[in-house]
Amino acid sequence: MVIHVTAMANDVVTVADLDLNDEHMTIGLSDTLQEAARRLLSVPGGILVVLDDESKVKGVIGYKQMLVAIDSDTDTKSATCAEHMEMDFMEVTLQEDLQEVLKKIHQRSPQAVVATDDHGDFSGYFSPNDYQASRKLVKSLKKLKL
């Protein structure tokens, strides 16, 4: 995770100060699970964010969803991401205070957290690694009274 230098000069660190462009790839609702598997293999430890045609997040697919589909003998060449995606995700905006976002994540415990821009379009994936690094950053800023 990368924190932009400007974040330290401001009183509030927001989601926009994070680099949320790693540990994920995107995929479409109608893409097959076979294509999802190919993409997921290229993002070790990451997830696929399932988007509609307007770049709105509709769900996520991780290793668990893929394994459940395979275990139930799903035909991965014809089954779509829409049929097998996880829909327990939380959306946060880029302008949200990072400390408040961490509280929301802790309270809700979603399967995934995604960031959206001013128009509600997908902007990045808030990974478990981002969560841990953000917690450390917020603690550090509190100690420094920033």
C-alpha positions in Angstrom: 0.0 0.0 0.0 1.2 3.5 -0.9 0.2 6.6 1.0 0.5 9.8 -1.0 2.7 12.4 0.5 0.0 15.0 0.5 -1.9 12.9 3.0 0.6 13.8 5.7 0.1 17.6 5.2 -3.7 17.4 5.7 -5.6 16.8 8.9 -7.6 14.0 7.4 -6.4 11.0 5.5 -9.0 9.8 3.0 -9.5 6.7 0.9 -8.1 8.7 -2.0 -4.7 8.8 -0.3 -4.4 5.0 -0.7 -3.1 3.0 -3.7 -6.0 0.7 -4.3 -5.0 -0.5 -7.7 -3.3 -3.7 -6.8 -4.5 -7.1 -5.6 -7.5 -7.2 -8.0 -8.7 -7.4 -11.5 -12.0 -6.6 -13.0 -14.4 -8.9 -14.9 -17.9 -8.5 -16.4 -21.2 -10.0 -15.3 -21.5 -12.2 -18.4 -17.9 -13.4 -18.5 -17.5 -17.1 -17.8 -16.1 -18.7 -14.7 -13.4 -20.1 -17.0 -12.3 -16.6 -17.8 -12.6 -15.7 -14.1 -10.3 -18.5 -13.2 -7.7 -17.3 -15.8 -7.8 -13.8 -14.4 -7.8 -14.9 -10.8 -4.6 -17.0 -11.4 -2.8 -13.8 -12.5 -3.6 -12.0 -9.2 -2.2 -14.3 -6.5 -4.1 -13.6 -3.2 -6.4 -11.1 -4.9 -9.9 -11.0 -6.1 -12.0 -10.2 -9.2 -14.3 -7.2 -8.9 -17.4 -7.9 -11.1 -18.6 -4.8 -12.9 -21.6 -4.1 -15.0 -21.4 -2.2 -18.3 -21.5 1.2 -16.5 -18.5 0.3 -14.3 -20.7 -0.2 -11.2 -19.6 -2.9 -8.8 -22.1 -5.8 -8.7 -20.0 -8.4 -6.7 -16.7 -10.0 -6.2 -15.2 -13.4 -7.0 -12.4 -14.9 -5.0 -10.9 -18.4 -4.6 -13.8 -19.5 -2.3 -16.5 -18.8 -5.0 -14.4 -20.5 -7.6 -13.9 -23.6 -5.5 -17.6 -23.8 -4.5 -18.5 -23.7 -8.2 -16.0 -26.4 -9.1 -17.0 -28.6 -6.2 -20.7 -28.4 -7.4 -19.6 -29.6 -10.9 -20.4 -26.3 -12.5 -19.6 -26.0 -16.2 -17.1 -23.2 -16.0 -17.2 -22.7 -19.8 -20.8 -21.7 -19.7 -21.5 -20.5 -16.1 -21.2 -16.7 -15.7 -19.7 -14.5 -13.0 -23.1 -13.1 -12.3 -24.3 -16.5 -11.2 -21.4 -17.2 -8.8 -20.3 -13.8 -7.5 -20.3 -12.9 -3.8 -22.5 -9.9 -3.2 -21.5 -9.2 0.4 -19.3 -6.2 -0.3 -19.1 -2.7 1.0 -18.7 0.5 -1.1 -16.7 3.5 0.2 -16.1 6.7 -1.6 -12.6 8.2 -2.3 -13.4 11.2 -0.2 -14.3 9.3 3.0 -12.2 9.7 6.1 -10.0 6.6 6.4 -10.5 6.4 10.2 -14.3 6.3 9.6 -14.0 3.7 6.9 -12.0 1.5 9.2 -14.7 1.7 11.8 -17.4 0.8 9.3 -15.3 -2.2 8.0 -14.8 -3.4 11.6 -18.5 -3.1 12.4 -19.8 -4.8 9.2 -17.0 -7.3 8.3 -17.9 -7.5 4.6 -16.3 -10.1 2.3 -14.8 -7.2 0.3 -14.5 -3.4 0.3 -14.4 -1.4 -2.9 -13.9 2.3 -3.5 -16.0 4.3 -5.9 -15.5 7.8 -7.4 -18.0 10.7 -7.4 -20.2 9.0 -10.0 -20.3 5.6 -8.2 -17.9 4.0 -10.7 -15.4 1.5 -9.4 -12.1 3.1 -8.4 -10.2 0.4 -6.4 -10.2 -2.6 -4.1 -9.5 -2.1 -0.4 -7.7 -5.3 0.3 -7.0 -6.9 3.7 -3.4 -5.7 3.3 -4.7 -2.2 2.8 -6.9 -2.5 5.9 -3.9 -3.6 8.1 -1.7 -0.8 6.7 -4.4 1.8 7.1 -4.9 0.8 10.8 -1.2 1.3 11.4 -1.2 4.6 9.6 -4.2 5.9 11.6 -2.6 4.8 14.9 0.6 6.6 13.9 -1.2 9.8 13.0 -3.0 9.7 16.3 0.3 9.4 18.2 1.7 12.3 16.2 -1.6 14.2 16.6 -2.0 14.8 12.8 
